[in-house]
């Protein structure tokens, strides 16, 4: 049973969803819930980007007593043509005082040339210099390779060069990002397999997907099956545009369906409670039809279904709902049959 690390970015990427905001107190309470669930990494935000995140990391040092998870500060590589020793973003990462940091790096030729307005040589140097500086400061460095799949499809040579710049200088994780969310599972599987063959065991391969085609969970699972050992996502699928990989779906899919170990023993049963706790904190209700954790995920309305479940509980349930802390419900309506009414009466 292969272990897959879970990296939660609800407190950073998740809060980019329209209509959601969180106070510093909210973020601290959510971090406690994520630790209770047992995720490996909690990305707390971007120190220096806004007053809330500055306060969060300052308070986290004294108010968060994480027992399972590692708190991560997020940032970016140094600026084009800049120097690491006077880069404000890198300085803020160090001052956040977390043992691990995650930096976003351009790994697509198009993004380097058009967005950063610099050369490919400088794009690779930005990654190499930043990773070398942060590891030299004693930090575990995870690199989110932004636009990786789009970049790899158009110029694989530079995308692999970006990876090499990170791993040669000590990056522990190479996280392949489907930033625009347009890649499909077959492409993800092929490209992750290529990267895994290229990198070997020199670093952990990770996956970070957005859900613009509705494939973020499927893409993450395809990446794991191709060799990724690290999955990034958010609780309840929160995130910019259509959201990120939904951890409340991908965790049970990997652990209950495919036999990977994602959470410590006994923690997956907390999934539904933590999902709803975070939703209440953010005033953003869980979709009732969300897989595994939704209030309707194991609700049965059709009389035919209920009569079968009375005889065999797994007749219309793909897993035992108690495995994820949920439960079976029976709904009385004009579609109900005799079994439903008898069960309610009993």
N, C-alpha and C positions, 0 to 999 in steps of 0.2 A: 504494500500500500504506500504509494508515493505521497509525500507531504507537499501541499500547495499553500504558500503563504498568502494571507489575506491582508491587503493594504486598503484601509478605509480613508476616503477623501471627502466624506460628507461635510466636514468642517471647512473645506476649502473649495473644491470643485462643486460639491453639492449645493453650497450656498449661492452659487451663480445662477440658480434657477429663478425664473421670474416670479415675483410675488412672495418670496421667502427672505426673511432677515432673522438674525440671531444676536442676542446680547452676549457679552462676554460670559455672564453667568450661564446662559443657555449653552454656550460652547463647552464650558467646563463640565456641566451636567451630562451633556451628550458624550463627551470623552469618557466619563465614568461608565456610562452604559456600554460603550464600545469595548472598554476593558473588561466589563462583566461578561460580554459576549465572547471575548477571547480572540479578537483579531490580532494579527502580528504587529501591524503598524497603524498608527493613527496620525494622519496628516492634519496638523492643527491650523494651518493657514500660512500666510505670506508675511513674515515679520518685516515691519517697515512700510508695508503697502498701505496701511490704514491704521487709525488709532485703536480700533478694536483688536486687531491682531497683535499690535505692540503690547497692549494690556494683557491679552490672553497669554502670551508666552512669558511675560513677567510674572503673572499670577500662577501660571501652571507650575513653575518651579517650586512653589511653596504650598499650593492648594491641591495639586493632583498627586495622588499616591497610586500610580499604576502598578498592578501586580502581574499582568500578563503582557500588556502591549508596550510598544516603544513609540514615544512621541516623536514626530518628524516635523521639521520646519521646511517650508517650500520656498524656492526662489528660482533664479535663473543663472545662466552663465554670465561671465563678465561682458561688458559692453564691447561692440566692435572697436578695434584699435585702442582699447583701454588696457589698464593694468590691474592685476588681481589685488595688489596691495592697497589700492585706493578706490576699489569698487564698492559702492554703497550697499548693493544687494548682497554681495558676499560677506561684507562686514556685519550686516544685519543677521545673516544666517549664523555666523559665529556667536554673536551676542545673544541669540535666542537660547543658547546653551542646551541644545538637544544633542543627544549622542548620534543621531542620524539626520541627514538632510537629503532633500530631493530637489534636484535642479532640472529645469526644462531646458532642452537644447535643440536647436534646429538641425534636423537630419535629412532635410529635403533640399536639393539644389535650388528649386524654385523659391523656397522660403528664404534661403540664405541670400540669394541674389536679389530677389524682388522685395521681400519684407525687411531684411536687415541691410540691404543695399551695400553688400560687401562681397569679398571673393570667397571661393570655396576653401582656399588655404587658410584664410582668416576664420572662416566658420569652424573648421577643424581645430584650429589653435585655440579658439574661445572655449571649446569643450575640454581640450587637453589641459590648458592652464588652470581652468576653474576646478576640475577634478583634482589635479595635483595640489592646488592650494588647500582645498577643503580636507583632503586626506592627510595632508601635512599638518593640519590643525587637529588631527585625531578624530575626525568625523567619518562615520560610515556614509558613503555617498551613493545614492540611487540616482540614476539619470533617466529622466523621461524624454525619450527621443521623439520629439513632436513631429507630426506629419510623416511618421516613418513609412507607413505602407504606401502612401501616395508617392513619397520620394523614392522608395525602393523600386516601384513599378516604372518610374521614369528614368532614374539613374541609380541603379543598385551600387555602382562603384563608390559614389560619394556617401550613400547611406551606410555602407559597410565601413567606410573610412571614418565616419562619425562614431560608429561603434568602437572601432579600434582606438580612437583617440581617448575614449572613456575608459576602456578596460585596461589599456596599457598603463594608464596613470592611476589605477587602483579602484575604479568604480566596482562596487559589490553587486549592483543590479543594473541591467540594461532593459529598460521598460519600453516596449514598442507601442507607440501610440497611434490609434486610428482617430486622429484629431477631428477630422471632418465627418467621421462616422459613416463613410460611404463604402467601406470594404466589406466583402461578403465572406462567409465562413471558409469556403474552399480556398480563397486567396490567402486568408489569414493562416490557414494550416500550412499551405505551401511555403509562404514566406518565413513563418516562424521556424519551420523545419530547416530551411536554408540557413537562417541565422544560427540556430542551434548547432548545426554541423560546422559552421564557420568558427563559432566561439568555443564550442566544447564545454568544459567545466570551469572555464576561467572566470565566469560570472553567472549569476542567476538571470535567466531570461524572464521578463515580466510582460504583461499585457494590460493595456489601458484603452478601453473602447468607449465610444459614444454611440447613442442608440438611434441615429438619424434614419437608418433603414430598418429599425426594429430588430437588429441582429446583434446587439451588444453582448447579450448573454451567450448566444450561440457562438459568436466570434471568440469570446473568452474561453469557452469550453474547447473550441477547435484549437486554440493556442496551447492550452494545457495538454491536449492529446498529442500535439506536435512537439512537446518538450518544455513548454513554459512551466516555471515553478512558482509563479508569483502573479496574483490577479489583483488589479486595482479596480475599485468601484465605490458606490455609495449605497447607504441604506435607502431602501424604497425607490432606488433609481433616480434620485434627485440629480440635477445638473443642468448646465446651460442647454438651450434649445430643447431637444427631446430627452435629455438626461444622459446619465452614465450607465455602465453595467450595474444592474440591480443585484447587490450582494445577497438580498434576501431570497433571490431566485438561484443565483449561480452557486452559492455555498451548498444548499441541499442537493442541487443537481450533481455537483462534483462529489459530495460526500456520501449521499444516500443512494445515488444512482450508479455512480462510476467507481466508488470505493476509494477515492482519494481522502486524505486526512487534511481538513482545512481548519478546524477548531479543536481546542483541547477536549478531552473526554468529558461528556456531560454538558457541554456548552451549547450545542445546537438546539437543545430543548428550550433555550432562552430566546430563540430567534424571533418568535412572534411577539413576545412581551417587549423586547428591546425595540423592534420595529415600530410598535404602536407608541411606546414611550417617546421615541425620537419624533414621531409624527405629531404627537400632542405638544411637545416642547416647541416645535416649529410652526404649530397651527396649520399643518398641512396633512389632511387626513390620508390614511392609507387607502389606496384603491380597493374597494370591497372585493374585486375579482383578482387581486394580486395573487399569483401562485404562492402556495404554502402559507403565507401570513395573512391573506385577506379574510375578512369575516365571511365571505361567500366561498372561500376556497374549498371547503368541505361541507357546503350547505346543499341540501337535496330537496327539490320541490316537486319533481314529477313523481306521481304515484307509483309508476312502474319501477323507478329507481329505488324508492323507499322500501317497497315490498321485497325487492331483491336483497337490499342491505340487511333487512330483518333476518334473512336466512344466512347471508354471508357478508360480513362487514366490508370485505375488500372487493365486492362486486362492482362498486362505482367509486372506489377510492384507490388512487395509484400508490399511496403510501399511508401508513398509520399517521393521522394528523398529530398525535401526541408526540411524535418524534421531533416535531418542530414547535411544540408548545401550543398547537392549535387544537380544535375539537370539531366533532361532527355536529351538524345542526339539521333539523327537519323543519320544513316550512309548510304551513297549512295554507292552501289556496284552493281555487276552483279546479286546480290540476291534481289535488291530493286524492289518494285512493283510501281504501279501507285501512290499509296498514298504517298510513300516516296518522289517521284519526285515532286508531287503537293505541298507537305508540304514545301519542300526546295524552290520551286518557289515562294510560298506565302511569 
